[in-house]
Amino acid sequence: MSSPAILPSQIHAVTVHADGAQVRRRVTLTGVTDAPTLVQVVGLPLAAAGRPVRARVHDGGCEVLSCRLVAVAAPPEAGDDRALELAVESAADAVGAAQRLVDAALARLRALSVLDPPPRPEGVKGQPPPASPAAARFELLRFRDQQAERLAAELASARVAAEAAGERQAQAQAALEQASSVRAARAGELRLAAELQLRWPAAGEPGWIELDYVIPGARWAPSYVLRFDRDLGRVAIQLRGLVAQRSGEDWSGVRIACATAPLQGWCELPRLAGRRIGRAQPPPPSAWRPAPSGAEALFADWDAFAAAQPRLVPTLRPRPASPPSKPMPPPVAQAPCDDEVCAESDVPCPSPQPMREECEKKKIAEMPPGASRRRSSRSSDMAMAKSVSASVMPCISKDDAFGGAPPEPEPEAESGLTPGTDLLDFAALRLAADGPERGRPRPAMLFSEEPRWAQACAEARRRCTDLRPPPPGHSPVSPARYAVRWEGSLPVDVPADGGWHVVPLAEGASEVRLTLVVVPRESRTAFRSAAITSPFDRALTAGPADVYIGGDFLLTARLPDIACGAAADLGLGVEQSLAVARNATFAEETAGMLGGSLHLRHHVQVSLHNKAAKPVAVEVRERLPQPDEQVEHCTVKELKVDPPWQEWRPSSSSLPGGRRWALTLAAGEKRDLAYEYRVEIPSKNELVGGNRREA
């Protein structure tokens, strides 16, 4: 078989999902000579091993008959990725050498510290004191001090050198981690490739191939830029995606799309049951179907190949004879045996020919109706050997025939298929060609028998997930209840360095409804709230937004999830042009026939003054106090409101008693808002914190 042709390819498009990315490569077939039927597309990252791959032809008459991932020995490539690894290794060697100098200086200092002058000799009573050379003692001390100073200087310089070497090692390690994970192939290294079997057209252009595969090491996070005009009447929305990937290949000049859906997910399609009037209908058939008639013809060539090979028939060897517990029965008259198993065995056939034929007929009669009657010569021999060993029972004991206890019969393989975790990877299943499992899907073998191949693939998958954390305020997108996809408008470069890179996705503009929101009970400051309507035909995912007004940066806010065509409120900070004042009065009076209750009357007035040169929409939010549900004989009554207000219920939380005014103030206009309510309690009780609630 001729070696496959190597075809060049380039990354055409990438779709980044919530848990990985789908990469699309383009393989051009125009200009390929000799029309090879087997081609290889090299350069795929190791992280794609064991994952789905798909190939299809566009704008041509060529056909893809099969597509699979294989491990190939890549030729050595030239690259400078080894320079960073060498820099890390040399920095580590420098750190080790500097640390050894520090250890040597410390050892010499410790050895020098024990260099002390000997003690003065003790004198003998009645004799003059012994001589003690003071000059030699001073010289020894001077030598020790000089060496200590020199070694201290050497130790300081060695420590400085060790610290500098450690910094260089940290910088080299950081540069290696921040560099792209794409590495040039070395001699004898296994790489991943896609092997395609093609059928070329008789005439016309072959077209080009799109090769799709998935990788786990990619994430994206949404980010927005909102540019308001000076009047805050219109906003331009820019959606950007922060993309990080460490897949093992650089995306250079590629259009990148971002999606919130996972790479793979299971979804049950709804099944509408029919409703009919009349007889009951049978239940819907299951998804499993038996093999169609004539399926055995698929293995005709294999049967012919197996029949031509030497048949391997197991030889039955007698075990060592054990003392018989009972006398041997007389031999039974036997017919000539023409079975090859009995002819090649050391044990004579104990079953007569008519009984053997009867057993065979009985075995065939017990076969299921849909089973095929045809057997290969090898399977016939194995079945005959089993029938011979089974037919020993009626005439001779197995203990006597084999000279000991018979071996345990092997359990028959289950006829049903029990799916396991290895059988759920449908792309890696192959039909078994031999044995009792013939024609059934079974897991295929690994890409390569090289022991380092599995380790390299595992290391590639581990490095895929080694991504840097996103910038503060950003969070990678997670599979949401809804799935949207954004296509990038410009080709960008995203290297496989694990860092986050900005990808422009979409732009749009919409009108803004600006409202000044004030809560006088809590603060006299008015805040700008902009109601933004999504101009896109897809939902927007929550993310941080950089807000600009007329080209000046204002703040960074959090944009919530916005459905298609829906609106969301965005805070834009404090508005100084609206002056707010709140005044409250309180009166307490006795009520009831015998003065058994108290009426606590509160009157609140809110004054607004628009100092801007244009009309503004204002929303004033207030709240009536609400008694505890467990407190009895306490009621709150709303007396009068001018102008009328409306009930307000925030969407994010529950707020009983919430009220609001919505009005528009002209330029320079002043307006007063007032309301009055009364709290009725028994005269013997008092409100917690005092009855003067608003004063």
N, C-alpha and C positions, 0 to 999 in steps of 0.2 A: 504494500500500500504506500502510495507516494505521500511525502510529508505535506502538511497543509500550507497554503500560501498565507503570508503575513500581510494584512491590509492595514494601512494607517487610518487613524480616526481622530476626531477632535470632539470635545464637549460642546454640545450645541445649546442645551437648555438644562436648567436645574429647578426643581420644585422642592422647597424646604417645607417639611411638615412639622407637626408638633413633636415627633419622636424620631426624626431622621430626615433623609432627603432622597428624592428620586432623580437620578442623573440620566440624561439622554445624550448618547453619543451618535455622531453621524459618520457613516462609512460610505465613501463614494466608490461606486463600482465602475464608473466611466473611465476608460483607459486601462482597465485591467486586462492583461493579455492571457491567452490560453484558457480562459473561462474555467478556473479551478472549481471543482465541486466541493472541496473542503477548504475552508479559510479560517484564519484565526485573527481575532482583534485583541491585541495585547495592550497593556497599560492600565488595566483595571485595578483598583485598590484591593488589598487583601481583606479589608473589612466587608466586602461584598460577597465573600465566600459563604456558601450555604444559604443564600438568599435568592429570591426569585429574579429571573432575568428573562427578557422578552425582546424579540427582534421582529421587525416587519419591514417590507419594501415599499417605497414610495416612488411614484412617477416612473415606473418601469415594469418590464415583464419578467424580471427575475423573481424566483420564489425561494423562501426559506423553509427547508424541510425539517431541520432540527436545530436546536440551540441549547448549549450547555456550557458550564464553566469548567475549565480544566486548569491544571497546574503545569506550567512550562518553565524550562530553564532559560532565563533571560540572559542575553549577551551582556557583557560588562559595559556600563555607560560612564561617560565622563561627567563629573559634577563636583561642585565645591561644598557639598553637604558634609563631606568628611573633614573639612577644615574646622568646623565648629566642634566636632567630636575630638579632634586632635588638640584643639585649644583647651577643652575641658580636661583632657588627660594630662596635658603639659602643666596646666594650673594645679591639678591635683598632685603631680610630682613635685612642683615647686612648694606647695604647702607641706608635703611630707619632708622635703629637704630642710625647709625653715624650721619645722618642728623638731627635727633631729638636732639642728644647731642649738635650739633653745634647751633641749634636754642635755646636750653635752655641756653647755655653759653651766647649767644648774648642777650637774654632776661634779664639775671641777670646783664650783663654789662649795659644795658640801665637803669635798675632799680637802679643800683649803681651810675650812673651819676647824678641822681637827688638828691643824698644825699650830700647836701651842708650845711655848718654851717649857723645858722640863722644870720641875720644882727644884728649889734649892736643896742641896743635900743636908740631911740632919747631922748636926754636930755630936761629938762624943764628949760626955762629961769629963772634965779635967783636961781636955785638949783644945787647941785653938780651932776656931770655926774653919770648915773646909773652904777652899777657894771657889768662887762663883764668878765666871767670866761675864761681867755685865755687858761688855761690848758685843760679844756674840749674841747675847739674848736680845739686845736692842736691834742688832742687824736682822735677826730672825723676825722680830715683830715688824720691822720696816719692810722686809721682803713680803710678809703676809699681807700688809696693808696695800702695798703697791700692786700685788697680784689680784687682790680683792677688787681694787678700783678698776683694773684692766678687765677682769672677768665681768664685773657689773656693767661696764660699757659694752662689752660684747653681748651680754645677755639682753640689754636694752635694744641694741641694734638688731639682734636676732628676733626679738619679739616684734619690733616694728616691721621687719621683713616678713615674719609669719602673718601678721595682720594684713599687710599689703597683698601677700599671696592669697590669703583667704578672700579678700575683696575681689581679686582678679578671678578666683575660682567661682565665686558667686555670680559675678558678671558673665562669665563664660557659660555657666549653667543656665542663667536666665536667658541669655541669647540663644542657647540651644533649645530651651523650652518654648521661647517665643518664635523661633524660626518655623518655617513650613515643615510639615511632616513628610513632605515628598522627598524621597531619598533615591539617589541614583543606584541602579542595580549593580551588584558585584558579580564576579565570575562564579558560576555554579549556583547562583541564588534562584530559588523558585519564585515565580510571579504568577499572577492570576490572569487568565485570558478567556475570551469567549470563543468557542469553536462552533462554527456555523456550517451546515451542509446546504448547499445551494443547488438550484436547478435553473440553468441559464436559458434565456429565451432563444428560439431559433432565429429570430430576426428582431430588430428594434433595439432601443436603448434598455440597458439593464436597470437603470434607476439608481437609487441610493438607499441605504439601510439605516433605520433608526434602532439603536440598541439601548434598551432601558434596563437599569438595575438600581437597587436600593442600597443605601449605606446608613448605619445608625448614628454616626457622629456628626450631627448638624442640628442646630437650634436657631430660633429667631424670636425676637421680641418686638412688639409694635411700639412706635414712637410717632409723635405728631408735632407739627409746627403750625400754629395759628397766627395769621397776620391780619390784624384789624386795621381799618382805616382810622383816620383821626376822629371822625364823627361816630365811630363804633356802630355803623349801620351795615357794614358788610365785612365778611371774613373770608380769607383764602385758607383752605385746609390742605396741608401736605401730609400724606401718610408715608412714613419711612419705616423700613424694617432693619433692625440690627441683627445681622447674620453672623454666626460663628460656626466654623466647621474645622474638623481635624480628621478628615476622611483618608488622607494619604495622597490626594491629588489637588492641585491648584485649579481654581475656576477663574480663568483669565478671559476677559472679553465675552462673558456669558450673560444671557438674559436670565434673571433669577425671579422666580415666582414664590410666594409665601402662602401657605395654607394652614388653617387651624385644625384640619382633620388629621387623624393618625394615619400612619403609613398603611397599616392593615387592620381591618376590623371586621367583625362578623355581624351581619345584619340579616335577620329573618324576614323574608318577603311575606307580605300578608297573603293569606289564602282565603278567598271568599267562598264559603260553602253555599252550594246551590240549594234553593228552597223550591221544592216541587210538590205538587198536589198529586197524590197517587201512591203507588207502591214505594216501599223503602228502597233506597239506592244502596249499592254495595259501598263499603268504605273506600276511600281513595287509595290507590296502590302506593306501596313504599318506593323509596328511591332505588333500592337494590333490584337488580335484574339478573337472572341467570345467564350463563353464556349462551349465545345463539347457536342454532344448529349449524354444524360445519366448522365450529371453532377449532376442532382438532386438526383441521387442515393447516392451521397456522404453524403447527409444529411438525409438519410432514418432513421438512428438510432436516430438522433436528433428529427425528426418529431414524431417518436414513443414515445420518452421520453416526448416531449411537449404535445402529445395527452393524455398521462397518468396523466399529472398534472392538478390540478383544473384550469378551465378557468376563467380568470379575465375579465369580460365583463363590460364596463363602464355603470353605471346607469344614465339615463337622468332624472334630477330633474327639475320640472317646476319652473320658476322664479315667483316672486310675480306678481300678475295680475295687469296690468295697465288699466286705463280707455279705453275702446275700442273706436277707432275713427270711426268705422263703424259697422253696425249690423253684427252679426255672420251669416254666410251662413247656409242654412239647411244642416243637416248631410247627408253624402253620404252613400249609402248602401254598407256595407262591407261584404266581405266573411270571414269565420273563418280563423284566422291567427295562423299558427303553428310555427311562428318564435320564437326562444328562446329569442332573444333580446327584441321583443315586449312583450313576456310573462313576462319577468323579469323587464320591464320598468314600470314606473308609468304613462306613456303617452300611450294611446291606439294607435294602429297602424292605421294611417290615409290612408294607401294605400291599395287598394284591391290586392288580390293575383295575378290575371292575369297581372296587371301593374307591380308588383314587378318582376315577371318572365320575362316580356318583358325587363325591365331595366337590369336584369342580363344577358340576351342574348345579348343585345346591348353592354354591358360592355365587355363581352367575345369576341364579334366580333371585338371590337376596340383594342384588345391586339395585340402586334407585332407578326409577323409570327413565330419568333424563340423562343418566350416565352413558358414556360411550362404551361400546363393546370392543373397540379396537385397542390392542395393547402392543407396545413395542416388544421386541424379542427379549430385551433386558428385563423389562417389567414382567413379562410372562415367566421368565426363569425365576425371578424373585418370588412371584406369586406361587409358582409350583413348589419352590423350596418350603414356603410357609405351609402349603397344603400337605406336603409330605410329613413335616414335623407334627402337624395337627392330626394327621391320620394315624399316628402311632397309638393313640389312646385306645381304640377299640380292640387291638390285638395284643400289644405288649406294653408293659409298664415302662414309663419313661426312665424310672430309676434303673431298671435293668438294661434298657437300651443304651443309655449314656454312661452307665457305670457310676452313677451318683445322682444327686438332686438335680433336676432339670433347671436350666437358667430361667430367670423371670422373663415373661414375654414383654416386649417393648410396648408401651401404650400407643394406641393408634392416634394419629394426628386428628385433631378436631376438624370436622368438615366445614364449620363456620369460620368466618374471619373476624377476629376480635381486634378492633383498631386500638392501637397504642399511640404513644407520643411520637414514635418514630414513623408511624404510618400516616400521620397527619400532615407531614411535609410532602405534599403531592408532587412538587417539582422534583424531588429527589427519589421518587419511587420508580422501580423498574420491574418488568414482568420476569418472574423466575422461569428459567428455561429447562430445568431438569428437576427430578425428584417429585415427591408428592405435592409440592407447592407450585408445580408448573402452571403457568398462566395466571398466577396471583401476584398482586403488587407487593413488592418487598423493598426495603431500603437499599439504595445503591451503595457502592463502596465509596470511600473517601476519595478526594481529588488526587492525593498522592500518598504513597506508602512511606515517604520520607518522614522520620520521627520528628524532625524540626519543623515540618509543615504545619502541624496542628498548633505547635507552640507559637509560630510566627503569626498564624491567624488569630489566636487568642490575644497575643500582644497587640496586634493591629486593632482589634475590637476594644481592648482596654484603653489604648491611646485615643480612640475615637471619642470616648466619654470624658476625656481629660480636658475639659473646656474651662476657660477662665470665667469667673462670675461676671454677669452683665454690669453695666454702669449703675451707680446708685439711682434708685427710683424705677428701674426697669426690671421686668421679670419675664422669663421665657414663656411663650404661649403654651398653654396646656389644651388637650382635647376638650373643646367646648360642646355645649348642647347643639350648636349649629356649626356648620362647616362652610367657610368662605375661602376663596382663593383670589389672591391679588397677583397680577402679572406686572413685572418690572418693565418700565418703558425704555430703559437704556442698558446697554451691556456694561457690566462692572467687573471688577477683579476682587475675588475673595480668596486669599491664600489659605492654605491648610495650616494655620498657625495657632488656632484655638482662640484668637482674638475676635472682637466684635467690630463689624464693618457696616457702614451705612449703605443701604440699598433703597433708592427712591422707588416707590410703588405706585402711588396715585396722587392726583391733585384735583381739587374742586373748590367751588366758591358758593356761598349761600348768604341769604339775608340774615340779619341779627336783630332780635327784639331785645332791647336793653331795658332793664328794670332796676330801679333803686330800691333795695330791700332794707328796711329798718325795723328793729325790735326795740321800741323805746323803754320797755320795762327793764331790759338788760343793758342797752347801750344807746347813746344818742348819735352814734356814728352810722352813716348810710353806706351800704356796700353795693357795688355794681354786680348784677347778675345778668349774664348774656345767654339768651335762649338760642342755641345753634341747631339748625336743621341739617341733617346729613344730606349732602348732595349726591351721594353715591347710590348705586343700585344694589349694594351689599351692606351687610351689617359691619359696624366698626367695633373692633375689639378694644377693651379698656387698656389704657396706657398713659404714660406721662406726655404732657404737651408743653412746648415752649411757646409762650404768648408774647407777641410783638404788637405794638400800637404805633403805626406810622413809621416803622423802621427802628423803633426803640424797644429794647427788651424790657418787658414788664415783670413777668414772674413765670414760674413753672407750676402748672396745675395738673390735676389728675382727670383725664377725660374718661367718663364711664362708658359702658357698652351702649351703643346707639343702634337701634334697628334701622332697616332701610326706610328712609323718608321720615323717621321719627326725630324728635327734638330732645335736647339735653341742656341743663343749666350749668353754666360755668362761671365761677366767681372770678371777678377781675379786680378785686381790691377795693379800697376806700374811695368814696366820692366826697370831695370837700365842698361842693357847691350847694348841698342841701343842709340847711340848718334845722335841727329837731329839738323840741322842748316838750317835757312831760310834767304836768302838775296834777296833783291828786289832793282831794279834800275828804275829810272823814267826819261822820256824825253818828252818835250813838243815842238811841232813844228806846224807851220802854214801851212795850206793846202788850196786848192781852187784857182781859177783864180784870185780873188781879195783878197785872204786871209780872206775869210769869215768863215772859220772853223778851229777848233783846233783838232790836233791829240795827244792824251795823250797815250804815249807808255809805257807799263810796262813790265819789264823782271824780272821773279822770278826764283830763283834757290834754290832747296832743296837738302841738302847733308846728306847722311845716312852713318853710320859706325856701323857695327855689331861687337861688342867686345866679343861676346859669342864664346865658343869653338864648336859650332854646327850651322848648317844652321837654319835660321828662315824665316818664311813667314811674309812679311810686307805689310800693306795696308796704303797708304798715301792718305788722303782725302783733297781735295781743292775745291774752289768754285770760279767761275768767277762772277764778279759783274754783276747784272742785273738792267737795268734802269726801272724806274717806268712806268707802262703802260700809265699813264696819261701825261707823259712828251714826247714832240715831239722833233724831230731833235736830238736825242741822241741814238747812237748805240754802241754796243760792238762787236768787231770782234776778233776771235781767230786766231792768226797768225801762230805760230808753237809750237809744243810740242815734247819734246825728253826725254824719249821714249813716244810712244803714250799712251794716257790714255783712259778711258771709262766713259760714263755717269753713275752717281750714284744717285739713288733715294732711300732714306731711307723708310722703310716700316711703320714707326710710324708717319711720318709727311711729309709735302711737302717742298722740297728744290730746287727751280729753280737754274740752273747753277751748280749743284753738279757734281764733277768729282773725279776720284780716280785712283791711280796706284796700281796694285797688282803684287808683285815681290817677289823673294826669294833671300836672301843674304847669301852667304857662310860664313863660319867662318872667321872673320877678314876682310871681304870684305867692300870696300867703293864704293859708287855709288852716282852720281849726277843726279837729276831730274830737268828739266827746262821747262818752258813754257812762252809764250809771248802773250800779247793781247793788243788791242788798243781801246781806247774810243774816239769817234768822237762826238764833240759838236760844236755849233756855237761859233764863237770867242767872241761874246758879252756876253756869258754865262760862268758860272763857276760851278763846282761841289760843292755840299753842303759839307762843311768841308775842302775844298781845292782840287786842282787838283792832288796833290801828294798823291794818295790813298794808295800806297804800300810802300812808303819810310818811 
